Amino acid sequence: MAENDSLISRLAEFYRNLYNYQSYRIVKKAKGLSEKQYREMMDLREWLVQEYGALGTFITETTGIETVPIVIGDKEYPTHIWTVGLLADPVKRTPTALGICIDTVNQAIGKLKNDIERGVRDSQGNLIEKLQKFSLEAPKAFVSHGKESVALNKLEEFLHTLGITPLIVKEQPSLDKTVDDKVDYYLGQADFVIVLATGDDEIEGKLHPRQNVIHEIGLAQKTHAGKIIYLLEEGTEFPSNISPKVWERFKQRNMIKAFLCILRELRALGILRLEKP
C-alpha cells in the first residue's frame, strides 16, 4: 500500500478479495476449477493471509470479533474465523468462517468511516483523541440565547463546571467588529454549539425564540452540522421555517434533563471522555 492510501481503501480491497476468494471456493466445490483458476485462487489466498497479518489487529480491535462458535449438526465448535476461513485445505467450518470474515471486515469499514466522521480517527486509523487528550486549551461552546434568564445563568455555570468555555457573544470582546461579524467570529472559535431557545417572543398567541436565535441556528447548521445541541423551553415552539432535528425540553427552574442531554451529546462527540481511575 502506498504511504498516502487510506486505511478504508486498503480494507475495501481486502473485503473485495475475500469475496473473490469465496467465489473461487464455491465454484471449486460445485464444478471444480481449471489448473489456471486453482493457481489464481491459491495466489489470492496467499495475498489474503499476508494482508490479514497487516490488518488483523485493527479489524479485531474495531469489531471485537475473532473467535465465534459455529454449529455443525448438533455440535458447536469454537472457531478462530481467520485461521479456519483461510485454510488451504478447507474443513466443514471453513465456508461459514469465511462468510463471517467478510462480514467482519465490512463492519470494520463501517466503524472506521464513522470514527473518521466523528474526528476520533484519522484516515490511517490512528486514534486522534490520544493526541488531543493532553491539550491545555478547554473546549469552547458557542451559546445561542435570547433574553437574560435563569436558564442562561445555570447553563453558563454548568459549562464552567465541566471545564468548557462558554462563548456568550455579549460577554466577549467586540474587537472592533459589527454585531454580525462578532457572532461569526465567535461561532468560528467554537467546538460545538448549544441553542438555548427560551420563549421570548409571542407570535399569534404562541411563544417563540428571539429572532437572533433563529438566525444563529441557520448559521450553526452550516458551520457545525452534527455538533449542535438544541434546548427548547417548555411551552415554546420553533417557527416552521427552521427544522432542528431533535431537541430537549427544559424549565427555567429545572435544567436537569437538559444537562443530562448535554453530557450525553458531548460524550458522543468525543469532547467529554470518562477516564478510569
KEZA-292259 format. One record per residue (C-alpha): residue in one letter; chain; residue number from 1; x, y, z. Coordinates in steps of 0.25 Angstrom, whole numbers, padded with zeros to 4 digits. Last residue first. Example, Ala and Ser with C-alpha at 12.3 -4.5 7.8 and 13.67 -1.06 7.14 Angstrom:
<rec residuo="S" cadena="A" num="2" east="0055" north="-0004" up="0029"/>
<rec residuo="A" cadena="A" num="1" east="0049" north="-0018" up="0031"/>
END
This chain:
<rec residuo="P" cadena="A" num="277" east="-0036" north="0024" up="0151"/>
<rec residuo="K" cadena="A" num="276" east="-0044" north="0021" up="0138"/>
<rec residuo="E" cadena="A" num="275" east="-0046" north="0033" up="0129"/>
<rec residuo="L" cadena="A" num="274" east="-0060" north="0037" up="0124"/>
<rec residuo="R" cadena="A" num="273" east="-0058" north="0045" up="0112"/>
<rec residuo="L" cadena="A" num="272" east="-0064" north="0059" up="0109"/>
<rec residuo="I" cadena="A" num="271" east="-0062" north="0065" up="0095"/>
<rec residuo="G" cadena="A" num="270" east="-0063" north="0051" up="0088"/>
<rec residuo="L" cadena="A" num="269" east="-0075" north="0055" up="0080"/>
<rec residuo="A" cadena="A" num="268" east="-0083" north="0044" up="0087"/>
<rec residuo="R" cadena="A" num="267" east="-0078" north="0048" up="0101"/>
<rec residuo="L" cadena="A" num="266" east="-0083" north="0063" up="0098"/>
<rec residuo="E" cadena="A" num="265" east="-0096" north="0058" up="0093"/>
<rec residuo="R" cadena="A" num="264" east="-0099" north="0050" up="0106"/>
<rec residuo="L" cadena="A" num="263" east="-0094" north="0061" up="0115"/>
<rec residuo="I" cadena="A" num="262" east="-0102" north="0072" up="0108"/>
<rec residuo="C" cadena="A" num="261" east="-0115" north="0063" up="0109"/>
<rec residuo="L" cadena="A" num="260" east="-0112" north="0061" up="0124"/>
<rec residuo="F" cadena="A" num="259" east="-0111" north="0076" up="0126"/>
<rec residuo="A" cadena="A" num="258" east="-0125" north="0078" up="0119"/>
<rec residuo="K" cadena="A" num="257" east="-0131" north="0067" up="0127"/>
<rec residuo="I" cadena="A" num="256" east="-0126" north="0074" up="0140"/>
<rec residuo="M" cadena="A" num="255" east="-0130" north="0088" up="0136"/>
<rec residuo="N" cadena="A" num="254" east="-0141" north="0091" up="0146"/>
<rec residuo="R" cadena="A" num="253" east="-0144" north="0105" up="0149"/>
<rec residuo="Q" cadena="A" num="252" east="-0145" north="0111" up="0135"/>
<rec residuo="K" cadena="A" num="251" east="-0151" north="0098" up="0130"/>
<rec residuo="F" cadena="A" num="250" east="-0145" north="0089" up="0119"/>
<rec residuo="R" cadena="A" num="249" east="-0149" north="0082" up="0107"/>
<rec residuo="E" cadena="A" num="248" east="-0138" north="0074" up="0099"/>
<rec residuo="W" cadena="A" num="247" east="-0138" north="0076" up="0084"/>
<rec residuo="V" cadena="A" num="246" east="-0136" north="0067" up="0072"/>
<rec residuo="K" cadena="A" num="245" east="-0134" north="0070" up="0057"/>
<rec residuo="P" cadena="A" num="244" east="-0135" north="0085" up="0057"/>
<rec residuo="S" cadena="A" num="243" east="-0144" north="0089" up="0046"/>
<rec residuo="I" cadena="A" num="242" east="-0146" north="0104" up="0043"/>
<rec residuo="N" cadena="A" num="241" east="-0157" north="0111" up="0035"/>
<rec residuo="S" cadena="A" num="240" east="-0168" north="0105" up="0044"/>
<rec residuo="P" cadena="A" num="239" east="-0164" north="0114" up="0056"/>
<rec residuo="F" cadena="A" num="238" east="-0158" north="0107" up="0068"/>
<rec residuo="E" cadena="A" num="237" east="-0169" north="0106" up="0079"/>
<rec residuo="T" cadena="A" num="236" east="-0168" north="0109" up="0094"/>
<rec residuo="G" cadena="A" num="235" east="-0177" north="0104" up="0105"/>
<rec residuo="E" cadena="A" num="234" east="-0166" north="0097" up="0112"/>
<rec residuo="E" cadena="A" num="233" east="-0152" north="0103" up="0108"/>
<rec residuo="L" cadena="A" num="232" east="-0145" north="0097" up="0096"/>
<rec residuo="L" cadena="A" num="231" east="-0130" north="0092" up="0097"/>
<rec residuo="Y" cadena="A" num="230" east="-0124" north="0089" up="0084"/>
<rec residuo="I" cadena="A" num="229" east="-0110" north="0083" up="0084"/>
<rec residuo="I" cadena="A" num="228" east="-0102" north="0085" up="0071"/>
<rec residuo="K" cadena="A" num="227" east="-0090" north="0078" up="0066"/>
<rec residuo="G" cadena="A" num="226" east="-0095" north="0070" up="0055"/>
<rec residuo="A" cadena="A" num="225" east="-0094" north="0081" up="0045"/>
<rec residuo="H" cadena="A" num="224" east="-0085" north="0092" up="0052"/>
<rec residuo="T" cadena="A" num="223" east="-0083" north="0103" up="0041"/>
<rec residuo="K" cadena="A" num="222" east="-0095" north="0102" up="0032"/>
<rec residuo="Q" cadena="A" num="221" east="-0105" north="0098" up="0043"/>
<rec residuo="A" cadena="A" num="220" east="-0098" north="0108" up="0052"/>
<rec residuo="L" cadena="A" num="219" east="-0102" north="0119" up="0043"/>
<rec residuo="G" cadena="A" num="218" east="-0117" north="0115" up="0042"/>
<rec residuo="I" cadena="A" num="217" east="-0117" north="0113" up="0057"/>
<rec residuo="E" cadena="A" num="216" east="-0111" north="0127" up="0059"/>
<rec residuo="H" cadena="A" num="215" east="-0123" north="0134" up="0051"/>
<rec residuo="I" cadena="A" num="214" east="-0133" north="0127" up="0059"/>
<rec residuo="V" cadena="A" num="213" east="-0126" north="0131" up="0072"/>
<rec residuo="N" cadena="A" num="212" east="-0125" north="0145" up="0067"/>
<rec residuo="Q" cadena="A" num="211" east="-0140" north="0145" up="0064"/>
<rec residuo="R" cadena="A" num="210" east="-0144" north="0142" up="0078"/>
<rec residuo="P" cadena="A" num="209" east="-0149" north="0128" up="0082"/>
<rec residuo="H" cadena="A" num="208" east="-0164" north="0126" up="0080"/>
<rec residuo="L" cadena="A" num="207" east="-0177" north="0127" up="0089"/>
<rec residuo="K" cadena="A" num="206" east="-0190" north="0125" up="0082"/>
<rec residuo="G" cadena="A" num="205" east="-0202" north="0134" up="0083"/>
<rec residuo="E" cadena="A" num="204" east="-0200" north="0139" up="0068"/>
<rec residuo="I" cadena="A" num="203" east="-0185" north="0142" up="0071"/>
<rec residuo="E" cadena="A" num="202" east="-0181" north="0144" up="0085"/>
<rec residuo="D" cadena="A" num="201" east="-0166" north="0146" up="0086"/>
<rec residuo="D" cadena="A" num="200" east="-0156" north="0142" up="0098"/>
<rec residuo="G" cadena="A" num="199" east="-0160" north="0127" up="0099"/>
<rec residuo="T" cadena="A" num="198" east="-0146" north="0122" up="0102"/>
<rec residuo="A" cadena="A" num="197" east="-0137" north="0114" up="0092"/>
<rec residuo="L" cadena="A" num="196" east="-0123" north="0111" up="0098"/>
<rec residuo="V" cadena="A" num="195" east="-0116" north="0106" up="0085"/>
<rec residuo="I" cadena="A" num="194" east="-0103" north="0100" up="0089"/>
<rec residuo="V" cadena="A" num="193" east="-0092" north="0100" up="0079"/>
<rec residuo="F" cadena="A" num="192" east="-0079" north="0092" up="0077"/>
<rec residuo="D" cadena="A" num="191" east="-0064" north="0093" up="0076"/>
<rec residuo="A" cadena="A" num="190" east="-0065" north="0109" up="0076"/>
<rec residuo="Q" cadena="A" num="189" east="-0056" north="0119" up="0070"/>
<rec residuo="G" cadena="A" num="188" east="-0063" north="0120" up="0057"/>
<rec residuo="L" cadena="A" num="187" east="-0076" north="0123" up="0065"/>
<rec residuo="Y" cadena="A" num="186" east="-0068" north="0134" up="0072"/>
<rec residuo="Y" cadena="A" num="185" east="-0064" north="0141" up="0059"/>
<rec residuo="D" cadena="A" num="184" east="-0078" north="0139" up="0052"/>
<rec residuo="V" cadena="A" num="183" east="-0085" north="0145" up="0064"/>
<rec residuo="K" cadena="A" num="182" east="-0075" north="0157" up="0065"/>
<rec residuo="D" cadena="A" num="181" east="-0077" north="0159" up="0050"/>
<rec residuo="D" cadena="A" num="180" east="-0092" north="0160" up="0051"/>
<rec residuo="V" cadena="A" num="179" east="-0091" north="0170" up="0063"/>
<rec residuo="T" cadena="A" num="178" east="-0080" north="0178" up="0056"/>
<rec residuo="K" cadena="A" num="177" east="-0066" north="0177" up="0059"/>
<rec residuo="D" cadena="A" num="176" east="-0056" north="0186" up="0066"/>
<rec residuo="L" cadena="A" num="175" east="-0051" north="0174" up="0075"/>
<rec residuo="S" cadena="A" num="174" east="-0064" north="0173" up="0082"/>
<rec residuo="P" cadena="A" num="173" east="-0059" north="0166" up="0094"/>
<rec residuo="Q" cadena="A" num="172" east="-0068" north="0155" up="0099"/>
<rec residuo="E" cadena="A" num="171" east="-0079" north="0155" up="0109"/>
<rec residuo="K" cadena="A" num="170" east="-0090" north="0159" up="0098"/>
<rec residuo="V" cadena="A" num="169" east="-0085" north="0147" up="0090"/>
<rec residuo="I" cadena="A" num="168" east="-0087" north="0136" up="0100"/>
<rec residuo="L" cadena="A" num="167" east="-0075" north="0127" up="0097"/>
<rec residuo="P" cadena="A" num="166" east="-0076" north="0117" up="0109"/>
<rec residuo="T" cadena="A" num="165" east="-0062" north="0111" up="0112"/>
<rec residuo="I" cadena="A" num="164" east="-0063" north="0096" up="0116"/>
<rec residuo="G" cadena="A" num="163" east="-0057" north="0091" up="0129"/>
<rec residuo="L" cadena="A" num="162" east="-0070" north="0083" up="0132"/>
<rec residuo="T" cadena="A" num="161" east="-0073" north="0092" up="0144"/>
<rec residuo="H" cadena="A" num="160" east="-0071" north="0104" up="0134"/>
<rec residuo="L" cadena="A" num="159" east="-0082" north="0098" up="0125"/>
<rec residuo="F" cadena="A" num="158" east="-0091" north="0096" up="0137"/>
<rec residuo="E" cadena="A" num="157" east="-0089" north="0111" up="0142"/>
<rec residuo="E" cadena="A" num="156" east="-0092" north="0116" up="0128"/>
<rec residuo="L" cadena="A" num="155" east="-0105" north="0107" up="0127"/>
<rec residuo="K" cadena="A" num="154" east="-0110" north="0112" up="0140"/>
<rec residuo="N" cadena="A" num="153" east="-0108" north="0126" up="0136"/>
<rec residuo="L" cadena="A" num="152" east="-0115" north="0124" up="0123"/>
<rec residuo="A" cadena="A" num="151" east="-0127" north="0117" up="0130"/>
<rec residuo="V" cadena="A" num="150" east="-0129" north="0128" up="0140"/>
<rec residuo="S" cadena="A" num="149" east="-0131" north="0137" up="0128"/>
<rec residuo="E" cadena="A" num="148" east="-0125" north="0149" up="0120"/>
<rec residuo="K" cadena="A" num="147" east="-0132" north="0150" up="0107"/>
<rec residuo="G" cadena="A" num="146" east="-0129" north="0141" up="0095"/>
<rec residuo="H" cadena="A" num="145" east="-0119" north="0130" up="0094"/>
<rec residuo="S" cadena="A" num="144" east="-0108" north="0124" up="0085"/>
<rec residuo="V" cadena="A" num="143" east="-0097" north="0118" up="0093"/>
<rec residuo="F" cadena="A" num="142" east="-0084" north="0115" up="0085"/>
<rec residuo="A" cadena="A" num="141" east="-0077" north="0105" up="0093"/>
<rec residuo="K" cadena="A" num="140" east="-0062" north="0104" up="0094"/>
<rec residuo="P" cadena="A" num="139" east="-0053" north="0092" up="0099"/>
<rec residuo="A" cadena="A" num="138" east="-0042" north="0096" up="0109"/>
<rec residuo="E" cadena="A" num="137" east="-0028" north="0098" up="0103"/>
<rec residuo="L" cadena="A" num="136" east="-0017" north="0090" up="0110"/>
<rec residuo="S" cadena="A" num="135" east="-0018" north="0079" up="0100"/>
<rec residuo="F" cadena="A" num="134" east="-0013" north="0066" up="0107"/>
<rec residuo="K" cadena="A" num="133" east="-0024" north="0057" up="0101"/>
<rec residuo="Q" cadena="A" num="132" east="-0023" north="0063" up="0087"/>
<rec residuo="L" cadena="A" num="131" east="-0013" north="0053" up="0083"/>
<rec residuo="K" cadena="A" num="130" east="-0020" north="0041" up="0088"/>
<rec residuo="E" cadena="A" num="129" east="-0033" north="0046" up="0083"/>
<rec residuo="I" cadena="A" num="128" east="-0027" north="0045" up="0069"/>
<rec residuo="L" cadena="A" num="127" east="-0027" north="0030" up="0069"/>
<rec residuo="N" cadena="A" num="126" east="-0020" north="0025" up="0057"/>
<rec residuo="G" cadena="A" num="125" east="-0028" north="0018" up="0046"/>
<rec residuo="Q" cadena="A" num="124" east="-0019" north="0023" up="0035"/>
<rec residuo="S" cadena="A" num="123" east="-0030" north="0033" up="0030"/>
<rec residuo="D" cadena="A" num="122" east="-0030" north="0039" up="0044"/>
<rec residuo="R" cadena="A" num="121" east="-0038" north="0034" up="0056"/>
<rec residuo="V" cadena="A" num="120" east="-0048" north="0040" up="0066"/>
<rec residuo="G" cadena="A" num="119" east="-0052" north="0052" up="0057"/>
<rec residuo="R" cadena="A" num="118" east="-0066" north="0048" up="0057"/>
<rec residuo="E" cadena="A" num="117" east="-0066" north="0046" up="0042"/>
<rec residuo="I" cadena="A" num="116" east="-0053" north="0038" up="0043"/>
<rec residuo="D" cadena="A" num="115" east="-0059" north="0029" up="0055"/>
<rec residuo="N" cadena="A" num="114" east="-0072" north="0026" up="0046"/>
<rec residuo="K" cadena="A" num="113" east="-0063" north="0022" up="0034"/>
<rec residuo="L" cadena="A" num="112" east="-0055" north="0013" up="0043"/>
<rec residuo="K" cadena="A" num="111" east="-0068" north="0007" up="0049"/>
<rec residuo="G" cadena="A" num="110" east="-0073" north="0004" up="0035"/>
<rec residuo="I" cadena="A" num="109" east="-0060" north="-0002" up="0030"/>
<rec residuo="A" cadena="A" num="108" east="-0059" north="-0011" up="0042"/>
<rec residuo="Q" cadena="A" num="107" east="-0073" north="-0016" up="0039"/>
<rec residuo="N" cadena="A" num="106" east="-0070" north="-0019" up="0025"/>
<rec residuo="V" cadena="A" num="105" east="-0057" north="-0027" up="0030"/>
<rec residuo="T" cadena="A" num="104" east="-0066" north="-0034" up="0040"/>
<rec residuo="D" cadena="A" num="103" east="-0076" north="-0038" up="0029"/>
<rec residuo="I" cadena="A" num="102" east="-0065" north="-0044" up="0020"/>
<rec residuo="C" cadena="A" num="101" east="-0058" north="-0052" up="0032"/>
<rec residuo="I" cadena="A" num="100" east="-0072" north="-0057" up="0036"/>
<rec residuo="G" cadena="A" num="99" east="-0074" north="-0063" up="0022"/>
<rec residuo="L" cadena="A" num="98" east="-0060" north="-0069" up="0023"/>
<rec residuo="A" cadena="A" num="97" east="-0064" north="-0076" up="0036"/>
<rec residuo="T" cadena="A" num="96" east="-0077" north="-0081" up="0030"/>
<rec residuo="P" cadena="A" num="95" east="-0070" north="-0087" up="0018"/>
<rec residuo="T" cadena="A" num="94" east="-0058" north="-0092" up="0026"/>
<rec residuo="R" cadena="A" num="93" east="-0066" north="-0100" up="0037"/>
<rec residuo="K" cadena="A" num="92" east="-0067" north="-0113" up="0029"/>
<rec residuo="V" cadena="A" num="91" east="-0052" north="-0113" up="0027"/>
<rec residuo="P" cadena="A" num="90" east="-0044" north="-0106" up="0016"/>
<rec residuo="D" cadena="A" num="89" east="-0030" north="-0110" up="0011"/>
<rec residuo="A" cadena="A" num="88" east="-0022" north="-0096" up="0009"/>
<rec residuo="L" cadena="A" num="87" east="-0029" north="-0091" up="0022"/>
<rec residuo="L" cadena="A" num="86" east="-0034" north="-0077" up="0020"/>
<rec residuo="G" cadena="A" num="85" east="-0047" north="-0077" up="0028"/>
<rec residuo="V" cadena="A" num="84" east="-0042" north="-0087" up="0039"/>
<rec residuo="T" cadena="A" num="83" east="-0030" north="-0078" up="0043"/>
<rec residuo="W" cadena="A" num="82" east="-0038" north="-0065" up="0041"/>
<rec residuo="I" cadena="A" num="81" east="-0050" north="-0069" up="0048"/>
<rec residuo="H" cadena="A" num="80" east="-0044" north="-0075" up="0060"/>
<rec residuo="T" cadena="A" num="79" east="-0055" north="-0085" up="0063"/>
<rec residuo="P" cadena="A" num="78" east="-0061" north="-0090" up="0076"/>
<rec residuo="Y" cadena="A" num="77" east="-0069" north="-0102" up="0070"/>
<rec residuo="E" cadena="A" num="76" east="-0083" north="-0106" up="0074"/>
<rec residuo="K" cadena="A" num="75" east="-0088" north="-0119" up="0071"/>
<rec residuo="D" cadena="A" num="74" east="-0102" north="-0124" up="0067"/>
<rec residuo="G" cadena="A" num="73" east="-0100" north="-0123" up="0052"/>
<rec residuo="I" cadena="A" num="72" east="-0090" north="-0112" up="0050"/>
<rec residuo="V" cadena="A" num="71" east="-0091" north="-0100" up="0060"/>
<rec residuo="I" cadena="A" num="70" east="-0080" north="-0090" up="0059"/>
<rec residuo="P" cadena="A" num="69" east="-0076" north="-0083" up="0072"/>
<rec residuo="V" cadena="A" num="68" east="-0068" north="-0070" up="0069"/>
<rec residuo="T" cadena="A" num="67" east="-0054" north="-0066" up="0071"/>
<rec residuo="E" cadena="A" num="66" east="-0048" north="-0052" up="0065"/>
<rec residuo="I" cadena="A" num="65" east="-0059" north="-0042" up="0066"/>
<rec residuo="G" cadena="A" num="64" east="-0057" north="-0030" up="0075"/>
<rec residuo="T" cadena="A" num="63" east="-0061" north="-0021" up="0063"/>
<rec residuo="T" cadena="A" num="62" east="-0050" north="-0010" up="0064"/>
<rec residuo="E" cadena="A" num="61" east="-0039" north="-0017" up="0072"/>
<rec residuo="T" cadena="A" num="60" east="-0041" north="-0030" up="0063"/>
<rec residuo="I" cadena="A" num="59" east="-0040" north="-0022" up="0050"/>
<rec residuo="F" cadena="A" num="58" east="-0028" north="-0014" up="0055"/>
<rec residuo="T" cadena="A" num="57" east="-0021" north="-0026" up="0059"/>
<rec residuo="G" cadena="A" num="56" east="-0024" north="-0033" up="0046"/>
<rec residuo="L" cadena="A" num="55" east="-0019" north="-0022" up="0036"/>
<rec residuo="A" cadena="A" num="54" east="-0005" north="-0026" up="0034"/>
<rec residuo="G" cadena="A" num="53" east="-0005" north="-0041" up="0036"/>
<rec residuo="Y" cadena="A" num="52" east="-0018" north="-0041" up="0029"/>
<rec residuo="E" cadena="A" num="51" east="-0011" north="-0035" up="0017"/>
<rec residuo="Q" cadena="A" num="50" east="-0001" north="-0047" up="0017"/>
<rec residuo="V" cadena="A" num="49" east="-0012" north="-0057" up="0018"/>
<rec residuo="L" cadena="A" num="48" east="-0021" north="-0050" up="0008"/>
<rec residuo="W" cadena="A" num="47" east="-0009" north="-0050" up="-0002"/>
<rec residuo="E" cadena="A" num="46" east="-0006" north="-0065" up="0000"/>
<rec residuo="R" cadena="A" num="45" east="-0021" north="-0068" up="-0002"/>
<rec residuo="L" cadena="A" num="44" east="-0021" north="-0060" up="-0015"/>
<rec residuo="D" cadena="A" num="43" east="-0009" north="-0068" up="-0020"/>
<rec residuo="M" cadena="A" num="42" east="-0016" north="-0080" up="-0017"/>
<rec residuo="M" cadena="A" num="41" east="-0029" north="-0076" up="-0024"/>
<rec residuo="E" cadena="A" num="40" east="-0021" north="-0072" up="-0036"/>
<rec residuo="R" cadena="A" num="39" east="-0013" north="-0085" up="-0036"/>
<rec residuo="Y" cadena="A" num="38" east="-0027" north="-0092" up="-0036"/>
<rec residuo="Q" cadena="A" num="37" east="-0032" north="-0084" up="-0047"/>
<rec residuo="K" cadena="A" num="36" east="-0021" north="-0087" up="-0056"/>
<rec residuo="E" cadena="A" num="35" east="-0022" north="-0102" up="-0053"/>
<rec residuo="S" cadena="A" num="34" east="-0037" north="-0101" up="-0056"/>
<rec residuo="L" cadena="A" num="33" east="-0046" north="-0101" up="-0045"/>
<rec residuo="G" cadena="A" num="32" east="-0057" north="-0111" up="-0040"/>
<rec residuo="K" cadena="A" num="31" east="-0071" north="-0112" up="-0042"/>
<rec residuo="A" cadena="A" num="30" east="-0079" north="-0108" up="-0029"/>
<rec residuo="K" cadena="A" num="29" east="-0068" north="-0109" up="-0019"/>
<rec residuo="K" cadena="A" num="28" east="-0058" north="-0101" up="-0027"/>
<rec residuo="V" cadena="A" num="27" east="-0068" north="-0091" up="-0031"/>
<rec residuo="I" cadena="A" num="26" east="-0072" north="-0088" up="-0017"/>
<rec residuo="R" cadena="A" num="25" east="-0057" north="-0087" up="-0013"/>
<rec residuo="Y" cadena="A" num="24" east="-0054" north="-0078" up="-0024"/>
<rec residuo="S" cadena="A" num="23" east="-0065" north="-0069" up="-0021"/>
<rec residuo="Q" cadena="A" num="22" east="-0061" north="-0068" up="-0006"/>
<rec residuo="Y" cadena="A" num="21" east="-0047" north="-0064" up="-0011"/>
<rec residuo="N" cadena="A" num="20" east="-0054" north="-0053" up="-0019"/>
<rec residuo="Y" cadena="A" num="19" east="-0062" north="-0049" up="-0007"/>
<rec residuo="L" cadena="A" num="18" east="-0049" north="-0048" up="0001"/>
<rec residuo="N" cadena="A" num="17" east="-0043" north="-0040" up="-0010"/>
<rec residuo="R" cadena="A" num="16" east="-0054" north="-0030" up="-0009"/>
<rec residuo="Y" cadena="A" num="15" east="-0052" north="-0028" up="0006"/>
<rec residuo="F" cadena="A" num="14" east="-0037" north="-0027" up="0005"/>
<rec residuo="E" cadena="A" num="13" east="-0039" north="-0016" up="-0005"/>
<rec residuo="A" cadena="A" num="12" east="-0049" north="-0009" up="0004"/>
<rec residuo="L" cadena="A" num="11" east="-0039" north="-0010" up="0016"/>
<rec residuo="R" cadena="A" num="10" east="-0028" north="-0004" up="0008"/>
<rec residuo="S" cadena="A" num="9" east="-0037" north="0007" up="0003"/>
<rec residuo="I" cadena="A" num="8" east="-0042" north="0010" up="0017"/>
<rec residuo="L" cadena="A" num="7" east="-0028" north="0010" up="0022"/>
<rec residuo="S" cadena="A" num="6" east="-0025" north="0022" up="0013"/>
<rec residuo="D" cadena="A" num="5" east="-0014" north="0022" up="0003"/>
<rec residuo="N" cadena="A" num="4" east="-0003" north="0033" up="0005"/>
<rec residuo="E" cadena="A" num="3" east="0008" north="0023" up="0008"/>
<rec residuo="A" cadena="A" num="2" east="0005" north="0014" up="-0003"/>
<rec residuo="M" cadena="A" num="1" east="0000" north="0000" up="0000"/>
END
